Amino acid sequence: MPLQPSTDGFRPSRRSADIRALPADVLVHILSLLDGPTLASATSASSYLHSLSQPLWRELSNVTWPSTTDPRVSCVLSASFPDAFHSLFSDAFPRLCSIPPPLFAPCAPTDRLLSAVDLHRGGNLIFSRLVETETRSGWFLSSPFRIDALDSNESPHAAKAASSSPAVKSVEGELTLSWVVINPASGRAADFSSRRPVSVQRHWLSGEIQVRFATVLNRFPAGSSEAEPVQVGILVTCEGGEEHVREVSLQVEDLEGTSLNGRDSLVVLQGAMEGHRGKKRETKEEEEGERQRYLEFLERKRLKKEKKMRNEGRLDMACVLIGVPIFAAFWAFVIVMLC
C-alpha cells in the first residue's frame, strides 16, 4: 500500500489499495508464472484471484499430465468435479499417504475409470495416453484387476512413433511416471505411481528392461479392523535390443503376490482417493520414503511366504506321521486276513 503525503505536510497517511485496481491481464500473467503449490496458496487469499486462476489450472494440469488434454477429461471434470482442473490438481499432485479410510465396499458405484498415463525420460515425454476402463460388468468385478495402457496388439514401434522424443536408452534415475486415476462418480482422483522407479531389472534371457513404480497402501478386508498392506504396482517394460516401450500396466497385489479382483481393487483405489495426501511439494526424502515402504512391503511378503511354507511343511509332516501308522495297520490287517 503506497504512502501518500498528508494535507498538513508533516506526516504521511496510509491509504488502502484494492488488488482489483490492477489490470486483470497483469494479474493473470503474474499468476501464470507460479507453480501449482504456490498458485494454490496465492489464490486462496482472495476470491477474485481464485476466479482469475481458473484457466491457469487447465494449462498447469495439461503441462503436468499431457494426457489430460484428451476431451474426455474436460467432460468428466466439468460434470463431476467441483472446481474442474483445480480440483484435479489438488487431488492428483500431492502424493498419497499409506493409510486410506477403512472402506469395506466401493464408496460410490462407478461404471468407468479414466487413467491418465504419462511417462517421461529426462524431462522429455515418451509415452502419453488416456485409458478408459469399464467397471460394472461381472467379468471385471470378479477377474484379476489389470489396466493396460498399451494394447497387446500394438507394436512397441507404434508406441514410440506416437511421440517425437528419443527412445529410452537409460532408465534408472531418468524415468518418471504419473498414473492418475479419475473416478467420475465420486469426483475424485489420485496419482498411484511413485514418481521414481522403485526397482529396475533386466531380464536375463530376453534382455528386456522391467521398470517398476509402486505405491504401498493399506486395505481393510471385510470382517477385519486390522489394516493389510497392498501394492499398487505399475510395470513398464522396454525391449532389450531397441529399448522401445512394450508394456505399461497397473495391478493391485496383496502380500501373497495375488492380484486383487476388480471389486476389491476398486475399494483400495477409491479409499485412497478419499484419503489424506502428503505434502504438496515433492522432496528427495519423500521419494526415498516411497522406495523404503516398497522394500518393507517386499520384506513382509517374504516373511509371510516363509511362514506359509513352514506351516505347509508342518502339515505335510503331520500327514506323514498319521499316514504311516495307518498304512502299516492296513497291510498288517491284509496279511492277517491272508493267513
Contacts in CASP RR format, 6 or more apart in sequence:
PFRMAT RR
TARGET T0000
AUTHOR 0000-0000-0000
METHOD contacts of the structure
MODEL  1
MPLQPSTDGFRPSRRSADIRALPADVLVHILSLLDGPTLASATSASSYLH
SLSQPLWRELSNVTWPSTTDPRVSCVLSASFPDAFHSLFSDAFPRLCSIP
PPLFAPCAPTDRLLSAVDLHRGGNLIFSRLVETETRSGWFLSSPFRIDAL
DSNESPHAAKAASSSPAVKSVEGELTLSWVVINPASGRAADFSSRRPVSV
QRHWLSGEIQVRFATVLNRFPAGSSEAEPVQVGILVTCEGGEEHVREVSL
QVEDLEGTSLNGRDSLVVLQGAMEGHRGKKRETKEEEEGERQRYLEFLER
KRLKKEKKMRNEGRLDMACVLIGVPIFAAFWAFVIVMLC
1 14 0 8 1.000
1 15 0 8 1.000
1 16 0 8 1.000
1 17 0 8 1.000
2 15 0 8 1.000
2 17 0 8 1.000
3 12 0 8 1.000
3 13 0 8 1.000
3 14 0 8 1.000
4 12 0 8 1.000
4 13 0 8 1.000
4 14 0 8 1.000
4 15 0 8 1.000
5 12 0 8 1.000
6 12 0 8 1.000
6 13 0 8 1.000
19 27 0 8 1.000
19 46 0 8 1.000
19 48 0 8 1.000
19 49 0 8 1.000
20 48 0 8 1.000
24 52 0 8 1.000
27 49 0 8 1.000
27 52 0 8 1.000
28 52 0 8 1.000
28 53 0 8 1.000
28 55 0 8 1.000
28 56 0 8 1.000
31 39 0 8 1.000
31 42 0 8 1.000
31 43 0 8 1.000
31 49 0 8 1.000
31 52 0 8 1.000
31 53 0 8 1.000
31 56 0 8 1.000
32 56 0 8 1.000
32 59 0 8 1.000
34 42 0 8 1.000
36 60 0 8 1.000
36 89 0 8 1.000
36 93 0 8 1.000
36 280 0 8 1.000
37 93 0 8 1.000
37 280 0 8 1.000
37 281 0 8 1.000
39 53 0 8 1.000
39 56 0 8 1.000
39 57 0 8 1.000
39 60 0 8 1.000
40 89 0 8 1.000
40 90 0 8 1.000
40 280 0 8 1.000
42 49 0 8 1.000
42 53 0 8 1.000
43 49 0 8 1.000
43 50 0 8 1.000
43 52 0 8 1.000
43 53 0 8 1.000
44 50 0 8 1.000
53 86 0 8 1.000
54 83 0 8 1.000
54 84 0 8 1.000
54 85 0 8 1.000
54 86 0 8 1.000
57 83 0 8 1.000
57 84 0 8 1.000
57 85 0 8 1.000
57 86 0 8 1.000
57 88 0 8 1.000
57 89 0 8 1.000
58 74 0 8 1.000
58 84 0 8 1.000
58 85 0 8 1.000
60 85 0 8 1.000
60 89 0 8 1.000
61 68 0 8 1.000
61 85 0 8 1.000
61 88 0 8 1.000
61 89 0 8 1.000
62 68 0 8 1.000
62 69 0 8 1.000
64 89 0 8 1.000
64 93 0 8 1.000
64 178 0 8 1.000
65 92 0 8 1.000
65 116 0 8 1.000
65 118 0 8 1.000
65 178 0 8 1.000
65 180 0 8 1.000
66 118 0 8 1.000
66 125 0 8 1.000
66 128 0 8 1.000
67 73 0 8 1.000
67 116 0 8 1.000
67 117 0 8 1.000
67 118 0 8 1.000
67 128 0 8 1.000
67 129 0 8 1.000
67 130 0 8 1.000
67 180 0 8 1.000
68 85 0 8 1.000
68 88 0 8 1.000
68 116 0 8 1.000
68 130 0 8 1.000
68 180 0 8 1.000
70 116 0 8 1.000
70 130 0 8 1.000
72 114 0 8 1.000
72 130 0 8 1.000
72 132 0 8 1.000
73 88 0 8 1.000
73 114 0 8 1.000
73 116 0 8 1.000
73 130 0 8 1.000
73 182 0 8 1.000
74 84 0 8 1.000
76 114 0 8 1.000
76 182 0 8 1.000
76 184 0 8 1.000
77 84 0 8 1.000
77 85 0 8 1.000
77 87 0 8 1.000
77 88 0 8 1.000
77 182 0 8 1.000
78 84 0 8 1.000
79 184 0 8 1.000
80 184 0 8 1.000
80 185 0 8 1.000
80 186 0 8 1.000
80 187 0 8 1.000
81 87 0 8 1.000
81 88 0 8 1.000
81 187 0 8 1.000
81 189 0 8 1.000
82 187 0 8 1.000
83 90 0 8 1.000
87 187 0 8 1.000
87 189 0 8 1.000
88 180 0 8 1.000
88 182 0 8 1.000
88 189 0 8 1.000
91 188 0 8 1.000
91 189 0 8 1.000
91 190 0 8 1.000
91 273 0 8 1.000
91 277 0 8 1.000
92 178 0 8 1.000
92 180 0 8 1.000
92 189 0 8 1.000
92 190 0 8 1.000
92 191 0 8 1.000
93 191 0 8 1.000
93 280 0 8 1.000
94 277 0 8 1.000
94 278 0 8 1.000
94 279 0 8 1.000
94 280 0 8 1.000
95 191 0 8 1.000
95 195 0 8 1.000
95 277 0 8 1.000
95 278 0 8 1.000
95 279 0 8 1.000
95 282 0 8 1.000
95 286 0 8 1.000
95 290 0 8 1.000
96 190 0 8 1.000
96 191 0 8 1.000
96 192 0 8 1.000
96 215 0 8 1.000
96 217 0 8 1.000
96 272 0 8 1.000
96 275 0 8 1.000
96 277 0 8 1.000
96 278 0 8 1.000
97 275 0 8 1.000
97 276 0 8 1.000
97 277 0 8 1.000
97 278 0 8 1.000
98 216 0 8 1.000
98 217 0 8 1.000
98 218 0 8 1.000
98 229 0 8 1.000
98 293 0 8 1.000
99 217 0 8 1.000
99 218 0 8 1.000
99 227 0 8 1.000
99 276 0 8 1.000
100 217 0 8 1.000
100 218 0 8 1.000
100 219 0 8 1.000
100 268 0 8 1.000
100 271 0 8 1.000
100 272 0 8 1.000
100 274 0 8 1.000
100 275 0 8 1.000
101 271 0 8 1.000
101 274 0 8 1.000
101 275 0 8 1.000
102 220 0 8 1.000
102 225 0 8 1.000
102 227 0 8 1.000
103 220 0 8 1.000
103 267 0 8 1.000
103 270 0 8 1.000
103 271 0 8 1.000
103 274 0 8 1.000
104 220 0 8 1.000
104 222 0 8 1.000
104 223 0 8 1.000
104 267 0 8 1.000
105 267 0 8 1.000
106 263 0 8 1.000
106 266 0 8 1.000
106 267 0 8 1.000
106 270 0 8 1.000
107 186 0 8 1.000
107 270 0 8 1.000
107 271 0 8 1.000
107 274 0 8 1.000
108 183 0 8 1.000
108 185 0 8 1.000
108 186 0 8 1.000
108 270 0 8 1.000
109 136 0 8 1.000
109 185 0 8 1.000
110 135 0 8 1.000
110 136 0 8 1.000
110 183 0 8 1.000
110 184 0 8 1.000
110 185 0 8 1.000
110 186 0 8 1.000
110 266 0 8 1.000
111 134 0 8 1.000
111 135 0 8 1.000
111 136 0 8 1.000
111 185 0 8 1.000
112 132 0 8 1.000
112 133 0 8 1.000
112 134 0 8 1.000
112 135 0 8 1.000
112 136 0 8 1.000
112 184 0 8 1.000
113 132 0 8 1.000
113 133 0 8 1.000
113 135 0 8 1.000
113 147 0 8 1.000
113 181 0 8 1.000
113 182 0 8 1.000
113 183 0 8 1.000
113 269 0 8 1.000
114 130 0 8 1.000
114 131 0 8 1.000
114 132 0 8 1.000
114 133 0 8 1.000
114 181 0 8 1.000
114 182 0 8 1.000
114 184 0 8 1.000
115 130 0 8 1.000
115 131 0 8 1.000
115 132 0 8 1.000
115 133 0 8 1.000
115 147 0 8 1.000
115 149 0 8 1.000
115 179 0 8 1.000
115 180 0 8 1.000
115 181 0 8 1.000
115 182 0 8 1.000
115 250 0 8 1.000
116 130 0 8 1.000
116 178 0 8 1.000
116 179 0 8 1.000
116 180 0 8 1.000
116 182 0 8 1.000
117 127 0 8 1.000
117 128 0 8 1.000
117 129 0 8 1.000
117 130 0 8 1.000
117 131 0 8 1.000
117 149 0 8 1.000
117 177 0 8 1.000
117 178 0 8 1.000
117 179 0 8 1.000
117 180 0 8 1.000
117 248 0 8 1.000
118 125 0 8 1.000
118 127 0 8 1.000
118 128 0 8 1.000
118 177 0 8 1.000
118 178 0 8 1.000
119 125 0 8 1.000
119 126 0 8 1.000
119 127 0 8 1.000
119 128 0 8 1.000
119 175 0 8 1.000
119 176 0 8 1.000
119 177 0 8 1.000
119 236 0 8 1.000
119 245 0 8 1.000
119 248 0 8 1.000
120 126 0 8 1.000
120 175 0 8 1.000
120 176 0 8 1.000
120 177 0 8 1.000
121 165 0 8 1.000
121 166 0 8 1.000
121 168 0 8 1.000
121 171 0 8 1.000
121 174 0 8 1.000
121 175 0 8 1.000
121 176 0 8 1.000
122 174 0 8 1.000
122 175 0 8 1.000
122 176 0 8 1.000
123 176 0 8 1.000
124 165 0 8 1.000
124 166 0 8 1.000
125 163 0 8 1.000
125 165 0 8 1.000
126 160 0 8 1.000
126 163 0 8 1.000
126 165 0 8 1.000
126 166 0 8 1.000
126 167 0 8 1.000
126 168 0 8 1.000
126 245 0 8 1.000
127 149 0 8 1.000
127 150 0 8 1.000
127 159 0 8 1.000
127 162 0 8 1.000
127 163 0 8 1.000
127 245 0 8 1.000
127 248 0 8 1.000
128 162 0 8 1.000
128 163 0 8 1.000
129 149 0 8 1.000
129 150 0 8 1.000
131 147 0 8 1.000
131 148 0 8 1.000
131 149 0 8 1.000
133 140 0 8 1.000
133 147 0 8 1.000
134 140 0 8 1.000
135 141 0 8 1.000
135 262 0 8 1.000
135 266 0 8 1.000
140 262 0 8 1.000
141 261 0 8 1.000
141 262 0 8 1.000
141 263 0 8 1.000
142 261 0 8 1.000
142 262 0 8 1.000
142 263 0 8 1.000
143 261 0 8 1.000
143 262 0 8 1.000
144 251 0 8 1.000
144 259 0 8 1.000
144 260 0 8 1.000
144 261 0 8 1.000
144 262 0 8 1.000
145 251 0 8 1.000
145 252 0 8 1.000
145 259 0 8 1.000
145 260 0 8 1.000
145 261 0 8 1.000
145 262 0 8 1.000
145 264 0 8 1.000
145 265 0 8 1.000
145 266 0 8 1.000
146 249 0 8 1.000
146 250 0 8 1.000
146 251 0 8 1.000
146 259 0 8 1.000
147 249 0 8 1.000
147 250 0 8 1.000
147 251 0 8 1.000
148 247 0 8 1.000
148 248 0 8 1.000
148 249 0 8 1.000
149 248 0 8 1.000
149 249 0 8 1.000
149 250 0 8 1.000
150 159 0 8 1.000
150 245 0 8 1.000
150 246 0 8 1.000
150 247 0 8 1.000
150 248 0 8 1.000
150 249 0 8 1.000
156 239 0 8 1.000
156 242 0 8 1.000
156 244 0 8 1.000
156 245 0 8 1.000
156 246 0 8 1.000
157 244 0 8 1.000
159 244 0 8 1.000
159 245 0 8 1.000
159 246 0 8 1.000
160 167 0 8 1.000
160 244 0 8 1.000
160 245 0 8 1.000
167 242 0 8 1.000
167 243 0 8 1.000
167 244 0 8 1.000
168 175 0 8 1.000
168 209 0 8 1.000
168 238 0 8 1.000
168 243 0 8 1.000
168 244 0 8 1.000
168 245 0 8 1.000
169 243 0 8 1.000
171 197 0 8 1.000
171 200 0 8 1.000
171 209 0 8 1.000
171 211 0 8 1.000
171 238 0 8 1.000
172 197 0 8 1.000
172 200 0 8 1.000
173 196 0 8 1.000
173 197 0 8 1.000
175 196 0 8 1.000
175 197 0 8 1.000
175 211 0 8 1.000
175 236 0 8 1.000
176 195 0 8 1.000
176 196 0 8 1.000
177 193 0 8 1.000
177 194 0 8 1.000
177 195 0 8 1.000
177 197 0 8 1.000
177 213 0 8 1.000
177 234 0 8 1.000
177 236 0 8 1.000
178 191 0 8 1.000
178 193 0 8 1.000
178 195 0 8 1.000
179 191 0 8 1.000
179 192 0 8 1.000
179 193 0 8 1.000
179 213 0 8 1.000
179 234 0 8 1.000
179 250 0 8 1.000
180 189 0 8 1.000
180 190 0 8 1.000
180 191 0 8 1.000
180 192 0 8 1.000
181 189 0 8 1.000
181 190 0 8 1.000
181 191 0 8 1.000
181 192 0 8 1.000
181 269 0 8 1.000
181 273 0 8 1.000
182 189 0 8 1.000
183 189 0 8 1.000
183 269 0 8 1.000
183 270 0 8 1.000
183 273 0 8 1.000
186 270 0 8 1.000
186 273 0 8 1.000
186 274 0 8 1.000
188 270 0 8 1.000
188 273 0 8 1.000
188 274 0 8 1.000
189 273 0 8 1.000
190 269 0 8 1.000
190 272 0 8 1.000
190 273 0 8 1.000
192 215 0 8 1.000
192 232 0 8 1.000
192 233 0 8 1.000
192 234 0 8 1.000
192 250 0 8 1.000
192 269 0 8 1.000
192 272 0 8 1.000
193 213 0 8 1.000
193 215 0 8 1.000
193 234 0 8 1.000
194 213 0 8 1.000
194 214 0 8 1.000
194 215 0 8 1.000
194 287 0 8 1.000
194 290 0 8 1.000
194 291 0 8 1.000
194 294 0 8 1.000
195 282 0 8 1.000
195 287 0 8 1.000
195 290 0 8 1.000
196 213 0 8 1.000
196 287 0 8 1.000
196 290 0 8 1.000
196 291 0 8 1.000
197 211 0 8 1.000
197 212 0 8 1.000
197 213 0 8 1.000
198 212 0 8 1.000
198 213 0 8 1.000
198 214 0 8 1.000
198 290 0 8 1.000
198 291 0 8 1.000
198 294 0 8 1.000
198 295 0 8 1.000
199 211 0 8 1.000
199 212 0 8 1.000
199 294 0 8 1.000
200 209 0 8 1.000
200 210 0 8 1.000
200 211 0 8 1.000
200 212 0 8 1.000
201 209 0 8 1.000
201 210 0 8 1.000
201 212 0 8 1.000
202 208 0 8 1.000
202 209 0 8 1.000
202 210 0 8 1.000
202 240 0 8 1.000
203 209 0 8 1.000
203 210 0 8 1.000
206 240 0 8 1.000
207 240 0 8 1.000
207 241 0 8 1.000
208 237 0 8 1.000
208 238 0 8 1.000
208 239 0 8 1.000
208 240 0 8 1.000
208 246 0 8 1.000
209 237 0 8 1.000
209 238 0 8 1.000
209 240 0 8 1.000
209 243 0 8 1.000
210 235 0 8 1.000
210 236 0 8 1.000
210 237 0 8 1.000
211 235 0 8 1.000
211 236 0 8 1.000
211 237 0 8 1.000
211 238 0 8 1.000
212 233 0 8 1.000
212 234 0 8 1.000
212 235 0 8 1.000
212 236 0 8 1.000
213 233 0 8 1.000
213 234 0 8 1.000
213 236 0 8 1.000
214 231 0 8 1.000
214 232 0 8 1.000
214 233 0 8 1.000
214 234 0 8 1.000
214 290 0 8 1.000
214 294 0 8 1.000
214 297 0 8 1.000
215 231 0 8 1.000
215 232 0 8 1.000
215 233 0 8 1.000
215 272 0 8 1.000
215 290 0 8 1.000
216 229 0 8 1.000
216 230 0 8 1.000
216 231 0 8 1.000
216 232 0 8 1.000
216 293 0 8 1.000
216 294 0 8 1.000
216 296 0 8 1.000
216 297 0 8 1.000
217 229 0 8 1.000
217 230 0 8 1.000
217 231 0 8 1.000
217 232 0 8 1.000
217 268 0 8 1.000
217 272 0 8 1.000
218 227 0 8 1.000
218 228 0 8 1.000
218 229 0 8 1.000
218 230 0 8 1.000
219 227 0 8 1.000
219 228 0 8 1.000
219 229 0 8 1.000
219 230 0 8 1.000
219 264 0 8 1.000
219 267 0 8 1.000
219 268 0 8 1.000
220 226 0 8 1.000
220 227 0 8 1.000
220 228 0 8 1.000
221 228 0 8 1.000
228 254 0 8 1.000
228 255 0 8 1.000
229 255 0 8 1.000
229 297 0 8 1.000
229 300 0 8 1.000
230 252 0 8 1.000
230 253 0 8 1.000
230 254 0 8 1.000
230 255 0 8 1.000
230 260 0 8 1.000
230 268 0 8 1.000
231 252 0 8 1.000
231 253 0 8 1.000
231 254 0 8 1.000
231 294 0 8 1.000
231 297 0 8 1.000
232 250 0 8 1.000
232 251 0 8 1.000
232 252 0 8 1.000
232 268 0 8 1.000
232 269 0 8 1.000
232 272 0 8 1.000
233 250 0 8 1.000
233 251 0 8 1.000
233 252 0 8 1.000
233 253 0 8 1.000
234 248 0 8 1.000
234 249 0 8 1.000
234 250 0 8 1.000
235 247 0 8 1.000
235 248 0 8 1.000
235 249 0 8 1.000
235 251 0 8 1.000
236 245 0 8 1.000
236 247 0 8 1.000
236 248 0 8 1.000
237 245 0 8 1.000
237 246 0 8 1.000
237 247 0 8 1.000
237 248 0 8 1.000
238 244 0 8 1.000
238 245 0 8 1.000
238 246 0 8 1.000
239 246 0 8 1.000
251 259 0 8 1.000
252 259 0 8 1.000
252 260 0 8 1.000
252 264 0 8 1.000
252 265 0 8 1.000
252 268 0 8 1.000
252 269 0 8 1.000
253 259 0 8 1.000
253 260 0 8 1.000
254 260 0 8 1.000
255 297 0 8 1.000
255 300 0 8 1.000
255 301 0 8 1.000
255 304 0 8 1.000
256 301 0 8 1.000
256 304 0 8 1.000
256 305 0 8 1.000
256 308 0 8 1.000
257 301 0 8 1.000
260 268 0 8 1.000
278 286 0 8 1.000
279 286 0 8 1.000
END
